[in-house]
Amino acid sequence: MKQSNYVYRCTFVAAIGGLLFGYDTAVIAGAIGFIRQKYELSPGMMGWIASCALIGCAFGAMVGGFFADRLGRKKVLLISGVLFAVSSLGIMIPLNLDYFVFFRLIGGLGIGIASMIVPMYISEIAPPDIRGRLIAINQLGIVTGILAIFFVNAYIADLYDELWTVEVGWRYMFGSGIVPSFIFIVLLFSVTESPRWLAQKQDFKQALVVLNKLNTPSEAEIELEAIKISVQGEEGAYTDLIKPGLQMATFIGVSLAFFSQITGINAIMYYAPEIFKATGDGVKSALLQTIMIGVINIISTVVAILYVDKLGRKLMLMIGSGGMAVFLALIGAFFFMNMTKGYWVVMAILGYISFFGISLGPLTFVVIAEIFPNRVRAKAISVAILCLWVSTFIVSLVFPGLLKFFGGAYTFWVFAGLSAVAFLFICKVVPETKGKTLEEIEQYWSKS
């Protein structure tokens, strides 16, 4: 199949939404200490400030599917970009903490919408033989955004003295998000609407125009005919997700979203500096090791992009979840044997990140974006991503308590056990979708 450069352009523009997702999620890690000093926060209030955006994320994922079906994928991507920009600008205004929470909730809305719309949009424009690779570019955007804000936060923190950073500097950490938000909004005007959404709205003429940009004319005609068949009948409802033929697809999508978070990735990403400080290497070394996590995450995501359409989704998910279980068990063992000084724990964490980066990190979004039929895709992805954010909130809530009351050993062994369960689930339940069109995947569920 001939690949159009236009496909890649649309993909990379959409993936800036993923970059904003990672950027806005991780900015709090570098700012929270200064916010605590500025407002003299209690531990409970500090936890609320750190996690309040997750409420917006969950709500954004919940409503994103509805608006994606009503307004189109491209318009909702634009809305998410505006929400990111408003949040960044609002937090720069020197008002009180209530305003901070309000604008963080707005930013969370943008994250939640982008987290479901970006992979869905890419899946609907991508040719089947490279669809996995293109959807995984969304995850590359996310981890690039996380790494970028690590450096931006460090740069701003070093501009002047600590007093300036406590009073003013942390606001610029959040405000820096205006730049990628503006770039995202402008570039979105250069990309197309999803041809499958256009067909869903019976605009077959414009859908064919778009498909001709994405494929050769002969391939576009064939694909349009398949899409016409798949969008026949009424638009799907949320209740369709639990009907025979879609129950299993819904179960797989929700379960993968759950496993992608409940196996500990955000616990390690959010609390990595504290974990590394506990190894006895000091704050600066902890920051350097946290940046190493970002670099390893990017490298492993690139590996996933290169091989997902060659090895397939299922095999890479199995390899990744199995490797995660092994390294999490090792991390727990090092804590149990008091071998947390030095680099043993650091190497085990980097090993865990590597296996997550080739599997559950990018491929959860790949599978969720492609396993649902056209008529219910937006709603189904909305439900799955809502589950992802709820799982993220649960882990961020319980992880500090687990570390405090049970210690590192048993905490990481719990995550290892959950990774092993994920491995078994993938082996037994998740189908291979490599090389299939979205319409062929839809036929698979209708026959099962």
N, C-alpha and C positions, 0 to 999 in steps of 0.2 A: 504494500500500500504506500502510495506517495504521500509524504508528510509535507504539509504546508508550513512555511515559516510563520504564517499568521497564527497557527495553533500554538506555537511556542510563545509568540508575543502575548497572546491572550492569557496563556498560562502564567507567565512570569508577572504580568500586571496583576492578575488575581492573587498570586502568591505574596504580593506586597501586603495584602490583607492578612495573610499568615504572619508576615514579619511584624505587623502592628499588633497582632494577637500576642506574640512572644514578647515584644517590646513593652507593651502595656502591662502584661502579666508580671514581668520580672522587675519593672522599675522600682517597685515597693521594697525589694530586697536591699537596695543601696540607700534608700531614703528613710526607712523606718526608724533607724537609730537616731537620726537628727530630728525627726518628728517627735519621738519620745522625749527628747531633751527640750524641744521647743514648747510642748504642751504639758510636760511632766505627766506622762501617761502612766496609768496603772497597768499591771500585766494583762488584766482583762480587756481594758480599753485598747491596749496595744494589739491584742489579738483581733479585736473588731476592726481596727484601722487596717490591719494587714490583710484581712479576708473579706471586707465588705464588698469589694468588687465582684466576688464570686456570686453574690446574690444577683447582681446585674447580668453576669455571665449566664446563669441558669435561666433567668427570665428572657434574655435575648435569644437563647437557643430555643426556648419554648414558643416564642412568637415569630421567630424567623421563618419557620416553614410556612405559616399562614401568609405572611407578607410576600414571600418568594413566589407563592402561587398566584397571588393577586396582582402584584406589581411587576414581577419578573426578577430574574436573578441579578441582572446588572444594576437595576435601580436600588435593590436592597444592599448590594455591595457599596453603592454610593452613599446610602444612608449610614452604613457602618463606618465609612471613612469620615463622614461629617461628625458622627458621635465621638470618634477618636479625637478629632481636632477640637471639638467643644470641650471635652474632658481635659485635654492638655492645657488649653487656654484658660479654662475656669480655675484649675488648681494653681496657676501662676498668680491669680489675683489674691492679694494678701488679706483675705477675710478670715472668718473663724473656722473651727474644726468641722462644724456642721456643713458648711459649704464644701469642705474637702470631701466629706463622705458623699454628699450629693453628686459631685462631679466624678468621683470614683465609681459610683453606681452607673452613671452615664457611660463612662469608659467601659465598665463591665458589660453593659448592653451591647456596645460595639464589638467587644471580644466574643460574646456569645453568638451574635449574628454572624460574624466572620468565621467562627469555628465551624459552623454548619454550611454556610453558603459557599465558601471558597472551594472545598473539595467537591461539593455537588456541582457547581458551575464547571469546574475543570472536567469532571467525569462526563458531563453532557456535551462538551465540545471535542473531547479527545477521541482519536481513532482507537479501536480496540487493541491493536498490537503494541501501542505505547501508552495506553491509558494508565496503567499502574505507575509507570515512571513519572508521568505528568502530575498525577494526583499527589505522589510523594514529594514533589517540589513544594507543595504547601507546607509540609513538615520542615523542609529545608528553610523556608521562609521563617517559620516559627523559631527554630533553634538559632538562626542568624540574628533574629530580633533580640533573643535572649542574650546572646553574646555581645551584640552591639551595645545594649543598654548597660551591661557590665562595664564596658570601657567608657561610655559616656558618664556614668555615675562616678567612676574613679577620677575622670578628668575634671568634672565639676567640683568634686570634693577637694581636689588639690589646687584649685584656682586661688583661693585666699585662705584665711585662717578658719579655724573650726567655728568660731562665733558667727562669721558670715554664712557658713554653710548651714548652721542651725537656724539662723534667722531668715535667710533668703535662698541659699544655694539649693536646698532640696526641692524648692519650687521649680527651679530651672531643670532639674532632672526630669520632672513630669512634663514641663513645658517643651522640652526638646522633642517630644512626640509630635508636635505641630508640623515639623519638617517632613517626616515620612508620610504623615496623614495628607498633607497638601499634594505631595507627589502622587500618592495613590489616587486621590480624587481627580486630578488633572489627567492622569494616564487612563483612567477608566473610560473617558470619552473616546479613546482610540480603539476600544474593543467592542465586540459584538454581543448581542443578547444570545442566550442559549437557544439553539435551534429546536430543542425538544420542548422548551417552554412555549416557543412560538407555535409549534405544531399543536400543543395542548390547547392553545387559544384559537386553533383552526386557521392560523395565518400560515398556510402551507407555502404560499408564494415567497414570503420573506424567509421562511425556514430553508427553502431550497437555495436562496441567494446566499445565506450564511453557510450552508453545507458546501456550496461550491467554493467558498473561500477556504474551507477547512480541508477539502478533499478534491480529487479529480471529479469532473462532471459526471462520469459514469458511476463512480462510487457514491456521489451525492444523491443521484436518482434512486439507487438501490436502497441506500440508508433511509431516505425519506419515506419510501414505501413501507419499510419495516416500522418506522416510527408511527406512521399513520395507523397501522394495525394496532400498535401498542396503546395509542391514546384514544381508541374508540370507546364510546360509552361515557358515563358520567365521571366527573372528577372524583378521585378517591377520598374517603373520609378516614378519620382516625380509627374508627371501629373496624375498618377493613384490615388493619394490621394484626388483628387477633382472629381473623377468619382463616379457614383451611386454605393452604397454599401460600399464605403469607406469615402464618404463625412462626414457622421455623426461621424465616428470614429476619423477622423482628427479634426473635430470641437470640439469634447470632449477632445481629447488630448491637443490641443492648448489652449482651454479655461481653463482646469485645471492648466496647466503650468502658464497661465496668472493670474488666481485667487490666486495661491500659493504665488505669489510675490506681487501682487497689493493690497493685504489685509494688508500689512504693516510689515511683519515679518522682513525683512532686515533693514527697517527704525529703528525698535526697537533694533535689534541686533547691527547694526553699531553705533547707536547714544545712546545706553543705558547709557553709563557713563555720557553723557551730560544731558540726561533726569533725571537721578538719582541725579546729582549734583544740578539740578534745584529744587529738592525737599528739598534742604537745609541741607543735611547730610554730605557734604564734599566729597573730592576726594577719600579717603581711603574707606569710606562707599560705595561710588559709585562703586568702583572696586569690593568690596565684593558682592554687589547686582548683578553686572554683572556676576560674577561667579555663583551666585545662579540661574541666568537664564540658564546657561549652564547645571547645575545639573538637574533642572526641565525639561529641554529639553531632557536630556538623559532618565530620569525616564519615561516621557510620551511616548517617542519613544519605550521603552521596553514594555509598556502597549499595544501600537499598534502592536508590534511584537507578543505578546501573544494572542491577540484577533482578529486580522484581518481575520484569516481563520475560526474563530468561528462565529463572528458577521457579517462578510462580509464587503466589501469595502464601499458600498453605505451608510449603516447605520452609520458607523464610520465617514465617511465624512460629513454626515448630522449633527451628534452630534457635531463634531468639529467645523464646520463652524458656526453653530448656537451659540455655546459657545463663539467663537471668536467675533461674532457680539455683544453679550451682554457685554463682558468685554471691548471691544473697546469703546462702548457707555458709560460705566462707567468711563473709563479713561478720555474721553472727558468731562463728567459731573464734575469730580473732578477738572479738569483744569478750567472749566467754573465757578465753585463755589469757586475758589481760595483755594481748599483743597489739594494743592500739597506739603505742608510741612508734614513730617511724613511718615507713611507707607501705606496710602490708595492707592496712585498711584502705589507703588511698588507691593502691593498684587494684584491689578487689572492687572498689566503687567504680573505677574507670572501666574495668571489665564488664560490670553490670550495665553501665551506660552504653558501652559498645553494642552489647546484644539487644538492649532496648532500642537503640538507634537504627538497627537493621530490621526490626520487627514491629512490636506493638506501637512504637512511636509513629512512624509514617504509615504502616500498613493497616492500622485500625481505620484511619480515614479513607484509605483506598477501598477496603472491603465495604465499609458503611456506605460509601458514595456510589457503589456500583451494584449492590445486590438487590435493590428495591425497584419495582416497576415504575415507569414514568409517571403514572397517574397518582401515586402515593409517595413518590421519592422525597419531596420536600417535607412532608409531614413525618415520614419514617425517620429521616435523618435528624429532624428536630427532636424527636423522642430519644433517639440514641445519644445525641450530643447533650441533651438535658441530663441523661443518666451519667454521662462523662463528668459533667460539672458537679453534680450531686456527689459522685464518688470522690472527686477532687476535694470538695469541701469536707467530707467525712475524714479523709486521710489527714488533711491539714489540721483538723480539729483534734483528732485522737493521737497523732504521732508524738507530740511533746509529752503527753501523759503516759504513753506506752514506754517512752525512753526513761521517764522519771521513775515509774513504779516497777517496771519489769526489766529495765536495762537494755543495752544495745543488743545483746545476744538473742534474747527471746523475741524482741521486736523484729529483728531482721530475719529470724527463723520463721516468724509468721508470714512475712512477705515472701520468703522462699517457698513456703508451703502453698501460698496462693498462686505463685508463678508455676509451680508444678501442676496445680489444678488447671491453670490456663493451658499448659502444654497438653494435658489429656483432653481438654475440651476441644482444642484445635485439631488434634489427631482424629477424634471421633466424630465431630460435628461440622466443622467449617469446610465448605466445598471449595474446589479450585475454580477460579473464574478467569484465569489467564487466557488472553486471546479471544474471549467471547465478546460479542456486542452486548450492549445493555439489553437489547430486545431478546437475544438468545438466553441471557441470564433470567429474564422474566419468564420465558417459556419453561425453563428448568423448574421454577417454583410452581408453575401451573400444572406441571406433570407430576410433581412430587406429592 
